[in-house]
Amino acid sequence: MVMELSRMVLVGLSLDKKTSNENGQSTVDCGSLWQKFINDNWFSRVPNKISQQIFAVYHEYESDHTGKFAYFIGCRVSDEAEVPKGLQKLVVPRGTFEKFIAKGTMPGCIYETWTLIWASPIKRAYQVDFEVYDDRSKDWNDAEVDIFVSVKE
């Protein structure tokens, strides 16, 4: 399903370097950022949250899914939200996205869905892609996660 999404402001944590899918490096890097976000309870430190959702964002692509990219985990906030020490702000621009839904056991269902996306014929823009974690993703044995992939208009 292709849709237009409005601009979003997020506050959260960024990887300190770009990562890539080569040799499973992004699984290690992104997984360690998730551990830090959860274990250090950064969710509770984000002020002015608009929802209880957590966004995992892939951005600053150097090429396509085989190249390097930046990764960010955070929460949607109001435009005027302050950024507490230790956190960063990321603006997801308005754009056209194709929505996929990952279902199953975490985190395997996420990887399986991305594998399908990489092999699909959609015309990816490689601007900003993101996953949305909410109440449906809390049961890791039966999770559902929305994945939004930026596509060319």
MARZATI-897826 format. One record per residue (C-alpha): z, x, y. Coordinates in nm, 4 decimals, decimal comma. Layout:
N
        z        x        y
        Z        X        Y
...
END
This chain:
153
        z        x        y
   0,0000   0,0000   0,0000
  -0,1134   0,1530   0,3330
   0,0897   0,0749   0,6452
   0,1535   0,1815   1,0039
   0,5058   0,3087   1,0652
   0,6792   0,3581   1,3975
   0,8235   0,6832   1,5258
   1,1654   0,7717   1,3818
   1,4360   1,0076   1,5001
   1,6402   1,1736   1,2263
   1,9463   1,3970   1,2341
   2,0341   1,6121   0,9343
   1,9871   1,9484   0,7650
   1,6752   2,1649   0,7399
   1,5924   2,4352   0,4922
   1,6293   2,7699   0,6659
   1,2814   2,8744   0,5472
   0,9639   2,7090   0,4259
   0,9265   2,6491   0,0535
   0,6380   2,5749  -0,1836
   0,5710   2,4041  -0,5140
   0,4652   2,7369  -0,6668
   0,6706   2,8271  -0,9752
   0,9069   2,5343  -0,9081
   1,0480   2,7015  -0,5947
   1,0699   2,3759  -0,3978
   1,2771   2,2173  -0,6759
   1,5341   2,4959  -0,6371
   1,5275   2,5050  -0,2548
   1,5260   2,1286  -0,1974
   1,7876   2,0756  -0,4689
   2,0225   2,3263  -0,3042
   1,9797   2,1518   0,0339
   2,0670   1,8188  -0,1320
   2,3796   1,9759  -0,2834
   2,4857   2,1057   0,0570
   2,4151   1,7694   0,2247
   2,6176   1,5761  -0,0354
   2,8967   1,8243  -0,1147
   2,9756   1,9016   0,2509
   2,9560   1,5297   0,3370
   2,7004   1,5754   0,6158
   2,6067   1,2061   0,5887
   2,9396   1,1089   0,7460
   2,8889   1,3577   1,0310
   2,5656   1,2006   1,1565
   2,6474   0,9847   1,4624
   2,4701   0,6643   1,5664
   2,3093   0,5992   1,2272
   2,0725   0,3019   1,2312
   2,1088   0,2496   0,8544
   2,2777   0,3874   0,5449
   1,9481   0,5289   0,4180
   1,8912   0,8991   0,3616
   1,5477   1,0456   0,4351
   1,4039   1,3544   0,2661
   1,1137   1,4797   0,4773
   0,8312   1,7198   0,3961
   0,6634   1,8513   0,7112
   0,4976   2,1501   0,8826
   0,2508   2,1865   0,5958
   0,0600   2,5157   0,6082
  -0,2228   2,3664   0,3999
  -0,2015   2,1114   0,1201
   0,0560   2,0477  -0,1550
  -0,0074   2,3967  -0,2949
   0,0954   2,5687   0,0306
   0,4236   2,6163   0,2100
   0,6088   2,3374   0,3898
   0,9377   2,2660   0,5658
   1,2002   2,0308   0,4191
   1,4653   1,8201   0,5907
   1,7329   1,5737   0,4753
   1,8905   1,3345   0,7224
   1,9589   0,9898   0,8580
   1,7748   0,7693   1,1046
   1,9486   0,7566   1,4419
   1,9000   0,6092   1,7870
   1,6825   0,8081   2,0271
   1,9822   0,9074   2,2383
   2,2025   1,0197   1,9473
   2,3769   1,3511   1,9932
   2,3134   1,6253   1,7411
   2,6450   1,7635   1,6139
   2,6910   2,1346   1,5606
   2,5397   2,2441   1,2303
   2,2790   1,9667   1,2226
   1,9208   1,9442   1,3481
   1,7001   1,6710   1,4904
   1,3574   1,5834   1,3515
   1,1125   1,3331   1,4982
   0,8774   1,1659   1,2524
   0,5773   1,0539   1,4600
   0,4173   0,7127   1,4349
   0,1479   0,7179   1,1715
  -0,0404   0,5714   0,8796
   0,1295   0,6051   0,5429
   0,0654   0,5071   0,1850
   0,3766   0,3840   0,0067
   0,4610   0,4767  -0,3511
   0,7711   0,3779  -0,5469
   0,9382   0,6215  -0,7855
   1,1306   0,4404  -1,0619
   1,3391   0,5749  -1,3454
   1,5864   0,8521  -1,4107
   1,6570   1,0892  -1,1222
   1,5391   1,3414  -1,0280
   1,2587   1,3319  -1,2853
   1,1064   1,0102  -1,1513
   1,0596   1,1749  -0,8100
   0,8731   1,4710  -0,9579
   0,6617   1,2426  -1,1784
   0,5598   1,0285  -0,8802
   0,4710   1,3340  -0,6693
   0,2595   1,4638  -0,9601
   0,0679   1,1338  -0,9539
   0,0303   1,1568  -0,5749
  -0,1045   1,5131  -0,5963
  -0,3637   1,4020  -0,8529
  -0,4601   1,0833  -0,6678
  -0,7786   1,0446  -0,4613
  -0,5943   0,9360  -0,1443
  -0,6934   1,1178   0,1745
  -0,3675   1,2873   0,2647
  -0,3089   1,3963   0,6240
  -0,0407   1,6551   0,5359
   0,1486   1,5679   0,8542
   0,4845   1,4241   0,7509
   0,5744   1,2752   0,4127
   0,9158   1,1357   0,3250
   1,1337   0,9742   0,0613
   1,3830   0,6981   0,1397
   1,7072   0,6856  -0,0573
   1,9124   0,3656  -0,0339
   2,1232   0,1364  -0,2555
   1,8397   0,1215  -0,5092
   1,8649   0,4964  -0,5720
   2,2406   0,5237  -0,6310
   2,2202   0,4719  -1,0090
   2,0530   0,7941  -1,1232
   1,9746   0,6418  -1,4633
   1,7802   0,3535  -1,3083
   1,6764   0,4615  -0,9594
   1,4104   0,3399  -0,7195
   1,2961   0,5558  -0,4261
   1,0261   0,4769  -0,1711
   0,7862   0,7644  -0,0989
   0,5698   0,7507   0,2142
   0,2706   0,9842   0,2280
   0,0824   1,0402   0,5555
  -0,2840   0,9528   0,5176
  -0,5897   0,9989   0,7352
  -0,6831   0,6922   0,9363
END
